[in-house]
Structures are given as C-alpha cells and as structure tokens.
Amino acid sequence: MYTYTEFDAAFVAERNRQFRAQVARRVEGALTEDEFKPLRLMNGLYLQLHAYMLRVAIPYGTLGSAQMRQLAMIAERWDKGYGHFTTRQNIQYNWPKLAEVPDILDALGEVQMHAIQTSGNTIRNVTADHFAGAAADEVADPRPIAELIRQWSTDHPEFQALPRKFKVAVTGSPMDRAVTLAHDIGLRIVRRAGQIGYQVLVGGGLGRTPMIGKVLHDFLPEEDLLPYLEAVVSVWNSIGRRDNKFKSRIKITVHEHGIEDIRARVEARYALIRPLFTGIDQQMLGAIRADFAPPVFRDAPVDGYEAARAADPVFRAWADTNLSAHRAPGYAIVSISLKAHGETPGDATAEQMRVMADLAERYGHDELRISHEQNVILPHVHKSDLQAVHAALREVGLATANIGLISDIIACPGMDYCALATARSIPIAQEIALRFDALKLEHEIGEMKIKISGCINACGHHHVGHIGILGLDRAGVESYQITIGGDGGPDAQLGDRTGPGFAAEDIVPAIETIMLAYLDLRTDPSETFLAAYRRVGMEPFKSALYGEAEAARAAKRKAEPHVAA
C-alpha cells in the first residue's frame, strides 16, 4: 500500500495546522458558522442533524492494521465508540466535538490519513474495486492509478471550486465491483493486443436525476490518462452549470450537450494539455506501483480447511457466502459482514476494528479494504488460516454469513443523522434483515442487493439496487418508493419504479411480498431475482405487490371504527 513521502506528511501537517487555527476562531466566535462552513468542508467536516460529522478519507478503500487501530482509538477517545463505513469507502464519525476535531486530524496524520477533499465542490476520494490486487478475475490492480489520480487531484488549483462535487472510480476487473457507470468519471482497465489501456466513462451519477455513464474513450493508453482526465474536468469546469445546483453535475452537462459535443471539446482541450505532461506522471506512477507490489504468498496445505468445511456447517455456511476466489492458489478473499441482523449497516465498534486489524496483521499480509457495500475485506488470507479467522470474527459479532444476500443491505444514515434526509433508512434496513432471518429465506432467495436511501440524493445507491427503496416525506409522513431491476455491475442499469409508495409500517411486508412472488416465479433455484425480473418484467411483481397491499388497506379501513365528523 502507498506510504507517505516527506512532502505528503508536510502537506497534511500544514493543512491540519491551518484548520486548527480556523477551528479556534470559530470556537471564539471570530467566525460565524456561515464563514466557517467552506473552511470545514475543505477538511471533511459537516454539520449534521445533531452534531458535527467528520468524514475521513480511505483512498481506494485500502488501509493497514495500524491505520485501523488508530480509527478504533479515535472512535473510543473522541466519538461514541464506533465508526460508520460508507459507500465512498470512507469512515464517518458522527459525534466529534468541534474543539477536538484538530486533535483527531493530527491523530490521523500520525498514521498517514486525512480528511481532505472528502467534501466540497472538488474531486472527492477516488474509489476502486475492493478486491483490487487479489481478485482472480482482475486484468490489473487499479490502486496505483487511483493513487496517481489522488495525488494529481489533491489541492489541484484549477479544481477546488468546481460547479459541484466530482467522483472518480476505477476498476481492474470486468465484473466492475466499483460501479464505474454510476460515477462522474469511471475508468475500466482493459487489455488489447497485450497492451493495458483505459475505457473512460463519463456522466454517470445517481441523486435526483439518475443517469448511466457513457463511453467517452474506448481505449486510452496509460501514458495519456492523466492529461485526458485533466481535459475532461477542465471542460466541465468551464461549461458546467452554476446557476442551478441541481443541474450542476457533469451528467447534466453531458445530457444537455450530448456525448459527441463533449468528446470534441475534451479532445480539443486535451490537444492543448498533452504537451505539458512531460512524462513525470509516468515516473511517479512507476514509483507508486512499487508500493503496491503483491505480498509474498506462501505455499501450504489446505487439507484442514477442507476438513473443517465438511465437518462444521456454521463454518461452511460462512465460507460459502463470505469467501471469494483469489488469484493465488491456496488463498481466499474474506468479506467481513458489517450487517449482522438487526444492526446498523456499515457500523463497526472500536473493539471490532481492533479485531479486524489484528486479523489483518496476523493472517492477512497487513491489508484491509473497505467496500462500497459497507463491509470490510481481508484480501489475502491463506485457506489454512480461515478457521482461526472465522472463530475470532464470531467472538465479536462479525461472522454473519450473509454477503450478497438480502440482509447485506446498503443504507445511508437517513434521518437518524443526516440533515438532508426526509425519511429513516437504518430502521428499515434493520427490520428487513430481521424479518428475513426469522423467515429463514435468505439462502433460498440467494443473490439479492437491497439499497436504501433516506432522501432523493441517493447516498444509499437505491437506483442500482436489485430492489431499491427511497424514503420521502409526504405531508409530514414517511413514504417509501420501491424500484426493481437495478444493477450496479458491468452492464449497470437503473431500477424501475413499481408504483405508489408505502408507509413505514408497510414497507417490510411489501418487500416480503416481492420476494415471495419471485420464489413462485423463478424457473429453478439457480435463477436469480434479477434474471427472473428481466425475464418476466414488472407486471407480475406489481400485481402481487399492489393487489395484496390494496386488499390489506381495505381490510384495515373496514376494521377501524367509524368516527363521525
């Protein structure tokens, strides 16, 4: 993983020193909250519903055991003993005291971490495939180029006051676990005729106007990537709308101008920029790649793993759902679920963080990853160590065998924390998980991605969920819309709305109705929900959903005593 240079360390220390002085002025009253706002946003500090919230960058989701232990210490010392891992592969602390935030930032700096550009109208934390450097299906590790983009974009003088925030994702796998088609820029590493290049996607994004990204360049040579990205952002910075924040993202610019016009503008800008890049970026990339050399994998028997898997049904269930294929023989990728039934998706206690750090150090070549699905990954674990890893995870409630199943839900903080939210997300996720655990249907249903957003900003990525749930405020009452058929994979698509929304007390029964309809409709147990939906379409689900819902509402109205006006 990347190690700070002297420049990196000095840069972060100076930013922290500046912010410490700014916080002091705010605490003393020399700055109003409005004056302080742009300063705090530059350093990842939000003012949420109940308190300040600090968003810490975990670049491309990669961190080591020392960093995870420091995150645990921060949670215990300056927060309420836990942190929340997000869909941007970051961690958020929901309860820091303003006067103590500079101390938190200094503590982060001690382990080569920061909160710079995790907010504001700038290029945000670059995300990547959480299986990067480990996956058996990978063309190339996307993290070196993600780190180069991070260095290029951090404090870039031209891109600190963009029309709106800007998000970049990189994947090295054709499976696209980074959801590149839903980003302002998505980069897919591809190999052609033995050469590595990049497919450049532009104009993706969710929120109130969800759009799937379009191909801007089908195969860009690696040495041209950084100047080409600079040309893209520069063009958008010039022509992107600033008159309406709801139309300021690059997806709207691409939609209004058309992809051909954007491509022509980018090519013209690129022709001017390219000569300014003299190859230093490629020299930097070469040095960065050395930091991401794969660990030395060991050759050891896996007989014990196979025997334990055959003898222990609990361990076998966990292995079947939470392990993925590794590129090295004898190894597995371990996905640690932060979605125990009834718990808050993405939350981890300080104790749990320390256990994950210990496991990474002892069994995982000192590497951890944060996934955009709000789970934690041990990317390199030898199969002979999996029993010990599973046993340690069980002791702290981290061995839930549900990765990719219906309780492995993505959920934004919703109205429990967020000042923008219009409905709750966390309680809905908890109720769905508990309901299907009680029904014992999770494994029978199989692959299922439910994603919940508490407002139209779509931080829960509901548009690309197999089932998406959007919470809204309808005349002071929470109402939940359902979409079906979304997908965040290589052929990403937006879900289709089923119809009218549901009250909070009706949303879990509605999801149950959809699942039971799917189990009746599928041709055999191997047909996934998404495949079944694409085969039969919306109508059978809509009929089951609204037929039963309307009947239940009618029965409820009939049972209620009539009250005279």
Secondary structure, 3 states (H helix, E strand, C coil): CCCCCHHHHHHHHHHHHHHHHHHHHHHHCCCCHHHHHHHHHCCCEEECCCCEEEEECCHHHEECHHHHHHHHHHHHHHCCCEEEECCCCCEEECCCCHHHHHHHHHHHHHCCCCCCCCCCCCECCCEECCCCCCECCCCCCCHHHHHHHHHHHCCCHHHCCCCCCECEEEECCCCCCCCHHHCCEEEEEEEECCEEEEEEEECCECCCCCECCEEEEEEEEHHHHHHHHHHHHHHHHHHCCCCCHHHCCHHHHHHHHCHHHHHHHHHHHHHHHHHHCCCHHHHHHHHHHHHCCCCCCCCCCCHHHHHHHHHCHHHHHHHHHHEEEECCCCEEEEEECCCCCCCCCCEEEHHHHHHHHHHHHHHCCCCEEECCCCCEEEEEEEHHHHHHHHHHHHHCCCCCCCCCCCCCCEECCHHHCCCCCCCCCHHHHHHHHHHHHHHCCHHHHCCCCEEEECCCCCCCCHHHCCEEEEEEEECCEEEEEEEECCECCCCCECCEECCCCEEHHHHHHHHHHHHHHHHHHCCCCCCCHHHHHHHHCCHHHHHHHHHHHHHHHHHHHHHCCCCCC
